Amino acid sequence: MKCPYCSFDEDKVIDSRPTDEGATIRRRRECLSCHRRYTTYEKVESLPIMVIKKDGTRQPYDRDKLRKGILRACVKRNISMDQIESLLDSIEGKINNSLEREVTSEFIGELVMDKLRKLDEVAYVRFASVYRHFKDINTFMNELSKLLSDK
């Protein structure tokens, strides 16, 4: 690590501690030449996940975009932000564990619906109605029938 003050490339680590719930390591360093201190952060480099849309285009996975869709489905429901963040973490975990760098939007949509079905049925139906593009009341009723028969 080069010193940001004198560019000397040897230092000693004075203190190390985890931050961001263990996702990052914060290190206090001291330059062996000028003796000034500075802080560095280490974190695991992750490869971006690409989402293959229904039309075949690819775009980077965006947690915020997924959060917005889930939040729309959960409007006026008794679902906390912690539950939504936990749901997002679980979905991202499944995506990362798939070991694929490209996943389809269908795969993500099915994961969301599976998690929402267990969390809140109304939020599930709302998300499914947008995700599956319910065209008429019969399609909507078929999905409700499946939900009721699973109980």
Secondary structure as UniProt FT lines:
FT   TURN            4..6
FT   STRAND          11..19
FT   HELIX           20..22
FT   STRAND          24..31
FT   TURN            32..34
FT   STRAND          37..43
FT   STRAND          50..52
FT   TURN            54..55
FT   STRAND          58..60
FT   HELIX           63..73
FT   TURN            74..76
FT   HELIX           81..97
FT   TURN            98..99
FT   STRAND          102..104
FT   HELIX           105..119
FT   HELIX           121..131
FT   TURN            132..133
FT   HELIX           137..150
//
